[in-house]
Amino acid sequence: MWPLILIVGLAACGPGGFSASDDGVFAPSVDPDGVQADQLTVGHRLMAAGEYELALSAFRLAAAEQGLTPEVIASLGSANLALGRLNQAEDLLRQATDEDPETPEAWNNLGVVLIERGKTAEGAQVFRRAFALDNGESVAIRDNLRLALAKMENSQYSALKEQDYKLVRRGSSEFLIRPTQ
């Protein structure tokens, strides 16, 4: 045991000791003047990478830093939607659309939640609103609206037929309902 302590002690006395070397083996030091990453941006990147739990954590940090802005609330709702937490997602997305009714992405994601929860008529109305706010430019919103309207027209779906759809993520915070065929 003593030889090991002696070797470690002598290594610390040598040139450079335990300080960072020029070979890049040690981690870089912390820059106290460095800029911290925007947690909202980090969360969106994590959503794009499919890391929804980590994205949710980043969005929570963004809420602590920036407050509960409509964008942060919508992002929290989108992360919960991706995790399949539909009740939480619906509450957050409703709050986001109440605070900022001009965001088509939040309306689209709320429509997805409503369709997933079996509230087809309300989901179709929400998709109409998202489509109008987006001026019909988003293909995902248009496809979601078409599917919701088709589902409303043919309300004779059996339990087996209702399972023929899946949720597909497009972009950083946009979701699309697709047939599984």
N, C-alpha and C positions, 0 to 999 in steps of 0.2 A: 504494500500500500504506500509506504514512504517513497519508494522510487517513482511511483506515478505522480505523487504530489510534487516531488522535486523536478520532474520533467516538465510538468505543466507550469510550475513557477518559473523555470528557466526560459520556457518558450515566451512567457509574457515579458521577460526582461530583454529579449533580443530586439534587433532593429525592427521597429514597427509594432512589436508586441502583438496584441490581439486587435489592432486597428485595421481598418479597411486597406486592402492591398490594391495594387494597380492591375492585378489579373482579373478583376471583375467577379471574384468568387463571392464576395460579401454583398448583401443587399444595399441598395443606395440609401443614403441618409435622407431624412425627412426634411423637405424644404418648408420652413415655417411661413414663408411668403407665398407658397404655392396655392393655386386655386383649387378648391374642392369641386368635384364633378357634380353637375346638376342631377339630383336624384330622380327627377322626372324623366330626363333623357336616359339615365341608366335603366330605369324601369321599362321604358319603351324598348330599349335594346334587349333586355332580358325577355320581354314578351316575344319579340321577334325570334329569339333563340329557343323559345319553348320552355323557359325557366319561370313558370308562373308564380311559384311560391316566392322565389327570390325577387321577382318583379313586384309582388305584393308588398314585400318588405321595403323595397326601394320607394314605392309609392307612399308608404307610411312615413318614411323618412322625409319625403318631399312635403307631405302634409305638415310634419313638424317644423320644417324649414320655412315653407311658403304659406302655410295655413291651408284651410280647406277651400281652395278655389274650385270653381266648376270643373276645370281641367283635371285637377287632382282627384276630385270625387269621381268623375267619369273614368279615369284611369283605374281607380280602385275597383269600380264596378266591372270594368272590362277584365281585370285580373280575376275577380271572383267568378265571372262568367266562364272564363277559360278553365277555372278549377272545378266548374260544375256546381258552384254554390249559388244556385239560382235565386233563392230568397234574398240573400245579401246583395247579389248583383242587382236585382230588381229595385230594392230600396235605394241603393246608391245611385243607380242610373236615373231613377225618378227624381231624386234630389238634384242631380246634375242638370237634368232637363228643366227642372223648375227654376234653378238659379241662372242658367244660360240656355234659353229656349231656341237659340239660333245655331246649335251645333248638330249637324246631321249625323255624325258618327255616334254620338251619345244616343240619339233617337233610334238609329239603326240597331245598336246593341240592345237597347231596351226592347225593341221589337223582337229581336232574336230570343230574348229571355221570355217574353210573353208567349211566343209561339211554342217554345220548349215547355212552358208550363201549361199549355193547352188553352190559353186565352187567345184564340185565333182571331176573333173579330177585333179585339183591342190591338193586337199585334199588327193587323192589316192597317188599322188607322194610324198607328205609330209609324209604320213603313211609308204610308202616304205622306206624312208630315216630313219624314227624313228625305224622301224623294223630292218633295217641293223645295225644301231648304237647300238641297244640293243641286237644284235646277236640272235634275235628271242626268248628271254627269257621272255618277258612280254606278258602275256595272253591278257591284255587289248589292247595293241598295235596290236597284231595279230588279235584280233576280230575286231578292228576298221578298219584295212586294209582289212579284208575279206568283211566287210559290204560296204566299199567304192568301192571295186572292183565289188561287186555284183550290187551295185547301178549304176556303170558306164556301166556294161554289159546290164542292163535292163533300159536303159534311157527313156523308154516309160512310166515312172511313171505318174500317174494322181495326181492331187492336193490332193486327198483324200489319196492316197497311201503314199505320202511324209510325211504325218502327223503321220505315224505309227511308228515313232522312237522317242526315248527320250534320254536325256543326263543323264548318271549315273556317280556319282563321286566315284572313287576308290582310296584309299590311301589319302595322304595329297595334292597331286597336279596332279593327273592323272584322266582323264575323259574317259568314254567309251560310245559309241553310241549303244543303245540296241533297238531291236524291242519292241513295247508295247504290243505284243500279250500275 
